[in-house]
Amino acid sequence: MNKQNSGMLKTWIVGCLIYCSCVANGSAQGSRTIRIYGEVTTVMNRKICGYITWGKNLYWTDIFSAGKIGNPYMRYRDIMGENVRFSDGRRDTPPEHEFSCRFGNIRSIRVIGDKRIELGVKGGNVIELERGRSLAIGSWIAVEPRNGKTENVVWEHICEIVFSATPDTINEPKDRPIVGIVETPYGMYKGLIQWDLDENSQESLLDGRAESSWVSVAFKNIGSIKSLGNSSLVTLHSGRELCMWGENDVNATNRGIAINMPSIGQVIVGWHDFKLFRAIPLDQLNLPVYDDFRAPERLFGRVETRDGRSLEGVLVYDLDEAMDFELLDGQNGNISYRIPFKYVREIEPKNYKYTWVKLSGGTELVLGGMYDVMATNDGILIFRTGGEVVYVRWRDVKRIELWTKGKQND
């Protein structure tokens, strides 16, 4: 669950995020196989099959967010002790949490209210969710069928959406992703780009002033963008250079550059830490297709406590995340991370503000700024073999090791 905090520790990233972003189960593909695809059934029993655009989300690695309803783990409140206070200071119930996962993990969405859905994940589980802080629920979606004529479907006309792999017989979508490398003082990130948390296709326009006039440049024509502080140097594929300013696309009011990385998750780089964007061809990424997203598994691992206990079992993190496709949220400086738990191997709280995290590819991060990795974490439940349930406060956690299914069965 995300909550922002300023004044983050700035550290160098250990490990190679550029390398990790190139590793996926599928082979290099065109934009057809990485686009969100499915069948939308309307209340008039129409079935519309095609590429789906959901707000700013176009690709399987994009993130779907909604609000969770209640907290099923509060049934274990009696084992937590009377002195436990949750992150909002209350004793009776923790604050509301947010559900987030990548679109590739979703099997279906059924509309059950103007602000409520039933979300089916791969493997068969169904989760009831509400709009929460996200705008994903209650908004219209766009579908691009085989004929290429995009159709907008309003929320109250949607009955169900069933997601699936893109068939081989359909043409490439109209839009192509922005692909590139983003450089910061602390590392480089390679993946699909959402510029200013808005523009996400080659046809999108970069807006600003150049010399004495307003200009708009399509991303398909851009080779690189270099931050000059409150303006940008934009180099086109033709070699022409433009010094652009005056709009949030190219100055310090930019809302951030999101990079979706196949084996890391989503990284959002704030303008203060942004140095350079370089466009690269799509075939330099090995992006997952829909069938590469397997059914989620329960979090399993070991919690070491500061008083010397070692507790192994099925885990619930922050009294919230219980499946490996859910996301760990944290910040380092002006860089935010949203990492599926399946890529997390070790977690060590360092103090009230910062937590050390090691990923499966060897990358090490120091994160803070959000509930998941600060003293505001609501603690860990461990379901041990034999039925025992143990609760550990965040302040008592020394180290968490998360295991893959293979190691769990060793």
C-alpha positions in Angstrom: 0.0 0.0 0.0 1.4 3.3 -0.9 2.0 6.4 1.1 4.5 9.1 0.2 7.2 10.6 2.4 10.0 13.1 1.6 13.7 13.2 2.4 14.6 9.8 1.1 18.1 8.3 1.3 19.9 8.3 -2.0 21.9 5.1 -2.8 23.5 3.5 -5.8 21.6 0.6 -7.2 23.5 -2.7 -6.8 22.9 -5.1 -9.7 22.1 -4.6 -13.3 18.5 -3.4 -13.9 19.3 -3.1 -17.6 20.1 -6.8 -17.8 17.2 -7.9 -15.7 14.8 -6.0 -17.8 15.8 -8.1 -20.8 14.9 -11.4 -19.1 11.4 -12.9 -19.6 9.9 -16.2 -20.4 8.7 -15.3 -23.9 10.7 -14.4 -26.9 11.0 -11.0 -28.4 7.7 -10.0 -30.0 6.0 -7.2 -31.9 3.6 -4.9 -30.1 0.7 -7.3 -31.0 1.5 -9.9 -28.3 2.3 -7.4 -25.5 -0.9 -5.4 -25.9 -3.8 -6.0 -23.6 -6.4 -8.1 -25.5 -9.7 -9.6 -24.6 -13.4 -10.0 -25.1 -15.9 -7.4 -23.8 -19.4 -8.5 -23.3 -22.0 -5.7 -23.0 -25.4 -5.6 -21.4 -26.9 -5.8 -24.9 -25.1 -9.2 -25.2 -22.7 -7.8 -27.8 -19.2 -9.4 -27.7 -16.4 -7.1 -28.8 -13.0 -8.7 -29.2 -9.8 -6.7 -29.7 -7.0 -4.7 -28.2 -8.1 -3.0 -25.0 -7.1 0.5 -23.8 -7.9 1.1 -20.1 -7.2 4.7 -19.2 -3.4 5.0 -19.9 -2.9 1.3 -19.7 -2.1 -0.5 -23.0 0.3 -3.4 -22.2 0.2 -6.6 -20.1 3.0 -5.2 -17.8 0.9 -2.1 -17.0 -0.5 -1.9 -13.5 -4.2 -2.3 -12.5 -5.2 -0.7 -9.2 -8.3 -0.7 -7.1 -9.4 -0.6 -3.4 -9.7 -3.6 -1.2 -12.9 -4.1 0.7 -12.3 -4.9 4.4 -9.5 -7.0 5.7 -10.0 -10.8 6.1 -6.9 -11.1 8.3 -8.5 -9.1 11.1 -10.1 -12.4 12.2 -6.7 -13.0 13.9 -6.8 -9.7 15.8 -6.9 -11.6 19.2 -3.4 -13.1 18.6 -1.8 -9.7 17.9 -2.0 -8.4 21.5 -3.8 -5.5 23.1 -0.8 -3.1 22.7 -0.7 -3.3 18.9 -1.6 -0.1 17.1 -1.9 0.0 13.4 -0.4 2.5 11.0 -3.2 5.0 11.5 -3.0 4.8 15.3 -6.1 2.7 15.7 -6.3 -0.6 17.6 -9.4 -2.1 16.0 -8.6 -2.3 12.3 -5.7 -1.3 10.0 -6.4 1.3 7.3 -7.8 0.4 3.9 -5.3 -1.2 1.6 -5.0 -1.0 -2.2 -4.9 -3.9 -4.6 -2.4 -3.7 -7.4 -1.2 -6.2 -10.0 -0.1 -6.3 -13.6 -2.8 -6.7 -16.3 -1.2 -9.9 -17.4 -2.2 -11.6 -14.1 -5.9 -10.9 -14.6 -8.2 -13.5 -16.1 -11.5 -11.6 -16.0 -13.4 -8.5 -14.6 -17.1 -8.6 -14.0 -18.9 -5.3 -13.3 -21.1 -5.6 -10.2 -21.6 -1.9 -9.4 -20.8 1.6 -10.5 -17.7 1.5 -8.4 -17.3 -2.3 -7.8 -16.0 -5.3 -9.6 -15.2 -9.0 -9.2 -11.7 -9.6 -10.5 -10.7 -13.1 -11.5 -7.1 -13.9 -11.4 -5.3 -16.8 -13.2 -5.8 -19.9 -11.2 -9.5 -19.3 -10.4 -9.5 -17.0 -7.4 -12.1 -14.1 -7.5 -11.5 -10.8 -5.5 -14.2 -8.2 -4.9 -12.8 -4.7 -5.3 -14.0 -1.1 -5.2 -12.8 2.1 -6.9 -10.8 3.4 -4.0 -8.3 6.1 -5.0 -7.9 4.6 -8.5 -9.8 5.7 -11.5 -9.7 2.3 -13.1 -13.1 1.3 -11.9 -16.1 3.3 -13.3 -14.4 4.6 -16.4 -15.0 3.8 -20.0 -12.6 1.5 -22.0 -11.7 1.5 -25.6 -11.6 -1.7 -27.8 -9.8 -1.9 -31.2 -11.3 -4.9 -33.0 -10.0 -6.6 -36.2 -11.4 -3.9 -38.4 -9.2 -1.3 -36.7 -12.1 1.0 -35.8 -11.8 1.8 -32.1 -15.0 1.6 -30.1 -15.5 3.2 -26.7 -17.6 1.3 -24.2 -19.0 3.2 -21.2 -18.8 1.6 -17.8 -22.6 1.0 -17.3 -22.7 -1.0 -20.6 -19.9 -3.4 -19.6 -21.0 -6.8 -18.3 -17.7 -8.7 -18.3 -14.2 -8.5 -19.7 -12.4 -11.8 -20.3 -8.7 -11.4 -21.1 -6.7 -13.7 -23.4 -3.6 -14.0 -25.5 -3.7 -12.1 -28.7 -4.6 -14.4 -31.6 -2.0 -14.8 -34.4 -4.5 -13.8 -37.0 -5.1 -10.3 -35.8 -3.2 -7.3 -37.2 -0.7 -5.3 -35.3 -2.4 -2.5 -33.1 -2.4 1.1 -34.3 -0.3 2.2 -31.4 3.3 1.1 -30.8 5.0 1.5 -27.4 7.6 4.0 -26.4 10.7 1.9 -25.7 13.9 3.2 -24.2 16.6 3.6 -21.5 16.2 6.2 -18.8 19.3 7.4 -17.1 19.5 8.7 -13.5 22.5 9.5 -11.2 21.8 6.1 -9.5 21.3 3.7 -12.4 19.7 3.1 -15.7 16.3 1.6 -16.5 15.2 -0.1 -19.7 11.6 -0.9 -20.6 8.3 0.4 -21.9 8.0 4.2 -21.2 5.1 6.3 -20.0 6.2 9.9 -20.3 4.9 12.4 -17.8 2.7 9.5 -16.5 0.7 10.2 -19.7 2.2 9.6 -23.1 2.7 5.9 -23.8 2.6 5.3 -27.6 4.8 6.4 -30.5 2.0 8.6 -31.8 1.8 10.6 -28.6 3.1 14.1 -28.7 5.8 15.9 -26.7 4.6 19.5 -26.2 6.5 22.6 -25.5 8.0 25.9 -26.8 11.0 26.0 -29.1 12.4 29.4 -29.8 9.4 31.7 -30.3 6.7 29.1 -31.2 4.8 26.2 -29.7 5.8 22.8 -31.1 4.5 19.2 -30.7 6.8 16.3 -31.7 5.6 12.7 -32.0 7.6 10.2 -29.9 8.2 8.2 -33.1 10.5 11.0 -34.3 12.4 11.4 -31.0 15.8 9.8 -30.5 16.6 11.3 -27.1 15.5 13.8 -24.4 18.0 15.4 -22.1 17.0 17.3 -19.0 18.4 20.8 -18.7 16.6 21.5 -15.4 13.6 23.5 -16.3 13.8 22.7 -20.0 14.9 19.8 -22.3 17.2 19.2 -25.2 15.2 17.0 -27.7 17.2 15.3 -30.4 15.2 13.9 -33.3 16.1 10.8 -35.3 17.0 13.2 -38.2 19.7 14.7 -36.0 17.8 18.0 -35.5 18.0 19.4 -32.0 15.3 21.4 -30.2 15.6 23.2 -26.9 12.0 22.9 -25.5 10.5 24.5 -22.5 7.2 25.9 -21.1 5.2 22.7 -20.7 5.2 19.9 -18.2 6.4 17.4 -20.8 9.8 19.1 -20.9 10.3 21.0 -17.6 10.4 20.5 -13.8 6.6 20.2 -13.5 6.8 16.8 -15.3 4.9 14.3 -13.2 7.5 11.5 -13.7 8.7 8.9 -16.2 7.4 5.4 -15.7 9.4 2.5 -16.9 7.7 -1.0 -17.0 10.5 -3.5 -16.7 9.7 -7.2 -17.3 11.6 -8.8 -14.4 11.6 -5.8 -12.0 8.1 -4.2 -12.1 7.4 -0.5 -12.5 9.9 2.3 -11.8 8.9 5.9 -11.8 11.7 8.5 -12.1 10.9 12.0 -10.8 12.2 14.9 -12.9 14.8 15.9 -10.3 16.6 12.6 -10.8 16.0 12.3 -14.6 19.0 12.9 -16.8 18.4 11.3 -20.2 16.0 9.2 -22.2 17.2 7.3 -25.2 14.8 5.6 -27.6 15.6 2.0 -28.6 13.9 -0.5 -30.9 11.2 -2.8 -29.4 13.3 -5.9 -30.3 15.9 -5.0 -27.7 13.4 -6.0 -25.0 12.2 -9.5 -24.3 8.7 -8.7 -23.0 6.3 -11.2 -21.5 3.2 -12.1 -23.4 -0.1 -13.0 -21.7 0.6 -16.7 -21.3 3.9 -15.9 -19.5 2.0 -14.6 -16.5 1.4 -17.8 -14.5 -1.3 -18.3 -11.8 -0.3 -16.5 -8.6 1.0 -18.4 -5.5 0.8 -17.7 -1.8 3.8 -15.9 -0.3 6.0 -18.4 1.5 9.1 -17.9 3.5 10.8 -17.4 6.8 10.6 -14.5 9.2 13.6 -14.0 11.6 12.7 -11.9 14.6 15.0 -9.6 16.7 14.6 -11.9 19.8 16.0 -14.9 17.8 12.9 -16.7 16.6 12.8 -18.2 13.1 9.2 -18.6 11.8 8.6 -20.4 8.6 5.3 -20.7 6.7 2.7 -18.9 4.5 3.0 -15.2 5.0 0.8 -12.1 4.9 2.8 -9.0 4.5 1.7 -5.7 6.1 -1.6 -7.5 6.9 -2.3 -7.0 3.2 -0.3 -8.7 0.5 -0.6 -12.5 0.5 0.1 -13.5 -3.1 3.2 -13.3 -5.2 1.7 -11.2 -8.0 0.9 -8.3 -5.6 3.3 -5.4 -5.4 5.9 -4.1 -2.9 5.9 -0.3 -2.9 8.8 1.9 -2.0 10.9 4.9 -2.9 14.5 5.9 -3.1 14.9 9.7 -3.5 12.7 10.8 -6.4 12.5 7.2 -7.8 9.5 5.0 -6.9 9.4 1.2 -7.2 6.4 -1.1 -7.6 7.8 -4.6 -7.5 5.8 -7.9 -7.7 6.6 -10.0 -4.7 7.6 -12.9 -7.0 10.8 -10.9 -7.7 11.6 -10.2 -4.0 13.9 -12.6 -2.2 15.0 -10.8 1.0 13.6 -7.9 3.1 15.5 -6.3 6.1 14.0 -3.4 8.0 17.0 -1.1 8.9 15.2 1.5 11.0 11.8 3.3 11.2 12.3 4.9 7.8 14.3 2.5 5.5 14.3 -1.1 4.4 16.9 -3.1 2.5 15.4 -5.3 -0.3 17.1 -7.9 -2.5 15.5 -9.0 -5.7 15.8 -12.4 -7.5 18.2 -11.0 -10.1 20.6 -9.8 -7.4 19.6 -6.1 -7.4 19.7 -4.5 -4.0 17.7 -1.5 -3.0 17.2 0.7 0.0 13.6 1.8 0.1 11.3 4.0 2.2 8.5 6.5 1.8 5.6 4.0 1.7 3.8 1.8 4.2 5.3 -1.4 2.9 8.8 -0.5 3.9 8.5 1.9 7.0 7.5 1.7 10.6 3.9 2.2 9.4 3.9 -1.4 8.1 1.1 -3.3 9.9 3.2 -6.4 10.6 3.4 -10.0 9.3 1.2 -13.0 9.8 2.8 -16.4 9.5 0.6 -19.5 9.0 2.9 -22.3 10.2 2.6 -26.1 9.5 0.2 -27.6 11.9 -2.2 -24.7 12.0 -0.4 -22.3 14.3 -0.7 -18.6 13.4 1.9 -16.1 14.6 1.8 -12.3 14.3 5.1 -10.3 14.3 5.1 -6.5 14.6 7.2 -4.7 12.0 9.5 -3.4 14.7 10.3 -7.0 15.7 11.2 -8.1 12.2 14.9 -8.7 11.7 14.8 -10.3 8.2 12.3 -11.9 5.8 13.3 -14.4 3.2 10.8 -15.2 0.5 11.0 -18.5 -1.4 10.0 -19.7 -4.8 7.7 -22.7 -5.1 10.6 -24.9 -6.0 12.5 -24.1 -2.8 9.3 -24.5 -0.8 9.0 -28.1 -2.0 12.7 -29.0 -1.3 
